[in-house]
Amino acid sequence: MTAGFGAEPGNSYPDFLQKDLDAAGLHWHVINAGVSGDTTTDGVNRLGVVLASKPRIVIVEFGGNDGLRGLPLETTRANLDQIIATLQNAGAKVVLAGMTLPPNYGPDYIRTFEQIYRDLAAKYRVPRIPFLLEGVATMATRNLMQRDGLHPTGPGNAVVAETVMRYLKPMLD
């Protein structure tokens, strides 16, 4: 459930993930079920659409838009909890992709926001990618981010796909 960060068609991280799976000889099909700008509430509302495709593994990448909009952290936590529980109850394996927020949101809000991912990964015993944009959203890699400073470029999405693949590959047996 990710939109691939608003990249040009063919340059989203799900596109690169599919290429990586194909190159590794792994016969899995990536469905990009995300909608750019979605909050966790939108994700809860679209669970039926996602479950209709009978996914075996779902990468849950939500919360960033909640945080950027300053939505109540209790809502983000409850929605992510519901998303993971619903997917697991339907028989899907889940990978939870963690996010963080820009420093201007304050250390307490950011710490509490990041803790949501750690808590839910432990509660549901799912793999957690600590920070989906690891290796992309840093000062040293600014060329991998779009001008908004929030979304990766095509080459940045290729790096995101590599990060996702590290956590996903052990689940593909």
LOLUM-535989 format. One record per residue (C-alpha): residue number from 1; x, y, z. Coordinates in pm, 1 decimal, always signed. Layout:
<recs>
<rec i="NUM" u="X" v="Y" w="Z"/>
...
</recs>
This chain:
<recs>
<rec i="1" u="+0.0" v="+0.0" w="+0.0"/>
<rec i="2" u="+225.8" v="+270.9" w="-128.2"/>
<rec i="3" u="+213.1" v="+525.7" w="-402.1"/>
<rec i="4" u="+580.5" v="+509.1" w="-485.9"/>
<rec i="5" u="+630.3" v="+870.1" w="-379.7"/>
<rec i="6" u="+474.6" v="+1043.7" w="-678.5"/>
<rec i="7" u="+751.3" v="+947.2" w="-918.5"/>
<rec i="8" u="+714.4" v="+943.0" w="-1294.0"/>
<rec i="9" u="+554.3" v="+622.2" w="-1426.9"/>
<rec i="10" u="+813.8" v="+346.0" w="-1425.8"/>
<rec i="11" u="+1026.6" v="+524.8" w="-1165.3"/>
<rec i="12" u="+837.3" v="+453.1" w="-843.6"/>
<rec i="13" u="+991.9" v="+226.8" w="-584.2"/>
<rec i="14" u="+730.9" v="-46.4" w="-654.8"/>
<rec i="15" u="+844.4" v="-36.0" w="-1020.5"/>
<rec i="16" u="+1206.7" v="-80.4" w="-913.6"/>
<rec i="17" u="+1107.1" v="-349.0" w="-663.2"/>
<rec i="18" u="+942.8" v="-547.4" w="-943.4"/>
<rec i="19" u="+1260.8" v="-512.1" w="-1151.2"/>
<rec i="20" u="+1471.5" v="-629.7" w="-856.1"/>
<rec i="21" u="+1246.8" v="-931.6" w="-798.2"/>
<rec i="22" u="+1259.4" v="-1021.3" w="-1168.1"/>
<rec i="23" u="+1639.0" v="-981.8" w="-1178.8"/>
<rec i="24" u="+1669.2" v="-1214.2" w="-878.1"/>
<rec i="25" u="+1456.2" v="-1475.5" w="-1056.2"/>
<rec i="26" u="+1183.1" v="-1442.8" w="-794.3"/>
<rec i="27" u="+841.5" v="-1489.6" w="-949.3"/>
<rec i="28" u="+634.1" v="-1240.3" w="-754.5"/>
<rec i="29" u="+406.3" v="-968.9" w="-888.1"/>
<rec i="30" u="+412.6" v="-623.3" w="-727.1"/>
<rec i="31" u="+82.1" v="-438.7" w="-713.3"/>
<rec i="32" u="+115.3" v="-70.5" w="-637.7"/>
<rec i="33" u="-201.0" v="-10.6" w="-433.6"/>
<rec i="34" u="-99.2" v="+324.2" w="-293.5"/>
<rec i="35" u="-246.2" v="+665.1" w="-352.1"/>
<rec i="36" u="-23.4" v="+969.7" w="-322.7"/>
<rec i="37" u="-108.6" v="+1182.9" w="-20.7"/>
<rec i="38" u="-300.5" v="+908.4" w="+160.3"/>
<rec i="39" u="-323.1" v="+913.0" w="+536.9"/>
<rec i="40" u="-366.4" v="+606.5" w="+754.7"/>
<rec i="41" u="-741.1" v="+677.8" w="+759.9"/>
<rec i="42" u="-744.5" v="+653.6" w="+379.6"/>
<rec i="43" u="-554.5" v="+325.4" w="+412.6"/>
<rec i="44" u="-814.8" v="+182.2" w="+648.6"/>
<rec i="45" u="-1089.3" v="+288.5" w="+407.6"/>
<rec i="46" u="-917.5" v="+113.2" w="+115.1"/>
<rec i="47" u="-843.9" v="-218.5" w="+287.2"/>
<rec i="48" u="-1126.0" v="-390.0" w="+99.2"/>
<rec i="49" u="-975.0" v="-291.7" w="-235.2"/>
<rec i="50" u="-633.5" v="-422.8" w="-130.2"/>
<rec i="51" u="-774.5" v="-747.0" w="+8.7"/>
<rec i="52" u="-971.2" v="-806.9" w="-312.7"/>
<rec i="53" u="-639.5" v="-879.6" w="-486.8"/>
<rec i="54" u="-567.9" v="-1151.7" w="-226.4"/>
<rec i="55" u="-214.1" v="-1034.2" w="-144.7"/>
<rec i="56" u="+28.6" v="-1278.6" w="+11.8"/>
<rec i="57" u="+262.4" v="-1003.7" w="+136.1"/>
<rec i="58" u="+181.0" v="-637.3" w="+191.7"/>
<rec i="59" u="+431.3" v="-360.1" w="+252.7"/>
<rec i="60" u="+247.7" v="-116.1" w="+477.4"/>
<rec i="61" u="+391.6" v="+228.8" w="+422.1"/>
<rec i="62" u="+163.5" v="+478.4" w="+589.2"/>
<rec i="63" u="+189.4" v="+748.6" w="+849.1"/>
<rec i="64" u="+417.9" v="+1003.3" w="+688.6"/>
<rec i="65" u="+127.3" v="+1213.9" w="+564.6"/>
<rec i="66" u="-39.8" v="+1184.4" w="+905.3"/>
<rec i="67" u="+272.5" v="+1318.6" w="+1071.1"/>
<rec i="68" u="+328.4" v="+1595.9" w="+819.2"/>
<rec i="69" u="-29.7" v="+1711.8" w="+875.2"/>
<rec i="70" u="+13.7" v="+1698.1" w="+1252.4"/>
<rec i="71" u="-271.5" v="+1450.1" w="+1293.0"/>
<rec i="72" u="-320.4" v="+1299.3" w="+1638.9"/>
<rec i="73" u="-68.1" v="+1022.8" w="+1695.3"/>
<rec i="74" u="-336.3" v="+811.2" w="+1861.5"/>
<rec i="75" u="-526.7" v="+809.4" w="+1531.4"/>
<rec i="76" u="-217.9" v="+709.1" w="+1334.9"/>
<rec i="77" u="-144.7" v="+428.7" w="+1581.1"/>
<rec i="78" u="-503.6" v="+300.4" w="+1582.9"/>
<rec i="79" u="-527.1" v="+306.6" w="+1203.1"/>
<rec i="80" u="-194.4" v="+129.6" w="+1150.0"/>
<rec i="81" u="-296.9" v="-125.6" w="+1412.1"/>
<rec i="82" u="-623.0" v="-188.8" w="+1226.0"/>
<rec i="83" u="-447.0" v="-213.6" w="+888.3"/>
<rec i="84" u="-195.1" v="-469.9" w="+1011.8"/>
<rec i="85" u="-453.4" v="-675.6" w="+1203.1"/>
<rec i="86" u="-692.1" v="-681.4" w="+906.8"/>
<rec i="87" u="-420.5" v="-786.6" w="+662.8"/>
<rec i="88" u="-291.2" v="-1060.5" w="+892.4"/>
<rec i="89" u="-642.6" v="-1187.1" w="+962.6"/>
<rec i="90" u="-688.8" v="-1217.4" w="+586.4"/>
<rec i="91" u="-374.4" v="-1432.9" w="+569.0"/>
<rec i="92" u="-129.3" v="-1177.3" w="+432.0"/>
<rec i="93" u="+221.1" v="-1135.7" w="+567.9"/>
<rec i="94" u="+308.5" v="-775.8" w="+650.2"/>
<rec i="95" u="+624.5" v="-568.3" w="+631.6"/>
<rec i="96" u="+589.3" v="-240.1" w="+820.4"/>
<rec i="97" u="+784.8" v="+46.8" w="+667.4"/>
<rec i="98" u="+876.0" v="+307.0" w="+925.9"/>
<rec i="99" u="+896.7" v="+678.2" w="+866.1"/>
<rec i="100" u="+1020.5" v="+982.5" w="+1049.9"/>
<rec i="101" u="+948.5" v="+1353.4" w="+1029.8"/>
<rec i="102" u="+1150.0" v="+1669.9" w="+968.5"/>
<rec i="103" u="+1317.4" v="+1812.5" w="+1280.9"/>
<rec i="104" u="+1083.4" v="+2112.6" w="+1298.7"/>
<rec i="105" u="+809.5" v="+1883.0" w="+1434.0"/>
<rec i="106" u="+995.8" v="+1865.7" w="+1762.8"/>
<rec i="107" u="+1178.4" v="+1579.3" w="+1932.3"/>
<rec i="108" u="+887.8" v="+1463.0" w="+2149.1"/>
<rec i="109" u="+640.1" v="+1437.2" w="+1859.4"/>
<rec i="110" u="+898.7" v="+1267.5" w="+1636.7"/>
<rec i="111" u="+1003.2" v="+1020.9" w="+1907.8"/>
<rec i="112" u="+641.1" v="+926.4" w="+1978.9"/>
<rec i="113" u="+567.1" v="+903.2" w="+1605.4"/>
<rec i="114" u="+862.8" v="+667.6" w="+1543.1"/>
<rec i="115" u="+769.2" v="+457.1" w="+1847.5"/>
<rec i="116" u="+437.8" v="+367.6" w="+1683.6"/>
<rec i="117" u="+622.3" v="+159.5" w="+1423.3"/>
<rec i="118" u="+842.8" v="-14.3" w="+1679.7"/>
<rec i="119" u="+544.6" v="-97.1" w="+1901.5"/>
<rec i="120" u="+325.5" v="-233.3" w="+1622.9"/>
<rec i="121" u="+605.9" v="-436.4" w="+1466.5"/>
<rec i="122" u="+662.2" v="-600.6" w="+1805.0"/>
<rec i="123" u="+290.4" v="-647.9" w="+1874.7"/>
<rec i="124" u="+225.4" v="-820.3" w="+1542.4"/>
<rec i="125" u="+570.9" v="-977.8" w="+1505.3"/>
<rec i="126" u="+624.1" v="-830.6" w="+1161.7"/>
<rec i="127" u="+948.3" v="-716.3" w="+1000.8"/>
<rec i="128" u="+998.8" v="-341.0" w="+1035.0"/>
<rec i="129" u="+1200.7" v="-127.2" w="+800.3"/>
<rec i="130" u="+1326.0" v="+133.3" w="+1050.2"/>
<rec i="131" u="+1322.1" v="+418.8" w="+796.1"/>
<rec i="132" u="+1196.7" v="+361.0" w="+443.8"/>
<rec i="133" u="+1406.2" v="+647.5" w="+304.9"/>
<rec i="134" u="+1729.5" v="+521.3" w="+460.7"/>
<rec i="135" u="+2022.2" v="+619.7" w="+240.4"/>
<rec i="136" u="+1803.8" v="+855.8" w="+39.3"/>
<rec i="137" u="+1684.1" v="+1138.7" w="+266.5"/>
<rec i="138" u="+2015.7" v="+1264.8" w="+398.9"/>
<rec i="139" u="+2219.4" v="+1575.1" w="+332.8"/>
<rec i="140" u="+2481.7" v="+1362.8" w="+157.1"/>
<rec i="141" u="+2223.2" v="+1222.7" w="-84.7"/>
<rec i="142" u="+2014.7" v="+1531.9" w="-161.9"/>
<rec i="143" u="+2030.8" v="+1447.2" w="-533.3"/>
<rec i="144" u="+1814.5" v="+1143.2" w="-454.8"/>
<rec i="145" u="+1529.1" v="+1361.7" w="-331.6"/>
<rec i="146" u="+1286.7" v="+1580.4" w="-523.5"/>
<rec i="147" u="+1287.1" v="+1956.5" w="-465.5"/>
<rec i="148" u="+1016.6" v="+1923.5" w="-198.8"/>
<rec i="149" u="+1269.6" v="+1740.8" w="+19.3"/>
<rec i="150" u="+1008.0" v="+1476.9" w="+99.7"/>
<rec i="151" u="+991.6" v="+1247.9" w="-202.7"/>
<rec i="152" u="+1268.1" v="+1051.2" w="-377.7"/>
<rec i="153" u="+1365.3" v="+1099.7" w="-739.2"/>
<rec i="154" u="+1370.2" v="+799.9" w="-973.6"/>
<rec i="155" u="+1725.1" v="+708.3" w="-866.7"/>
<rec i="156" u="+1619.8" v="+758.8" w="-504.6"/>
<rec i="157" u="+1330.8" v="+518.6" w="-552.6"/>
<rec i="158" u="+1576.4" v="+259.5" w="-683.7"/>
<rec i="159" u="+1758.3" v="+287.4" w="-348.9"/>
<rec i="160" u="+1426.8" v="+261.0" w="-159.4"/>
<rec i="161" u="+1348.2" v="-58.6" w="-353.2"/>
<rec i="162" u="+1685.9" v="-204.5" w="-251.4"/>
<rec i="163" u="+1606.5" v="-124.5" w="+112.2"/>
<rec i="164" u="+1264.7" v="-287.8" w="+86.9"/>
<rec i="165" u="+1413.9" v="-591.7" w="-87.0"/>
<rec i="166" u="+1649.6" v="-654.4" w="+208.5"/>
<rec i="167" u="+1349.7" v="-696.4" w="+440.0"/>
<rec i="168" u="+1123.3" v="-864.2" w="+188.9"/>
<rec i="169" u="+1355.7" v="-1130.7" w="+48.1"/>
<rec i="170" u="+1355.7" v="-1355.6" w="+357.4"/>
<rec i="171" u="+975.5" v="-1374.0" w="+331.2"/>
<rec i="172" u="+971.7" v="-1492.2" w="-29.8"/>
<rec i="173" u="+1056.3" v="-1857.5" w="+27.6"/>
</recs>
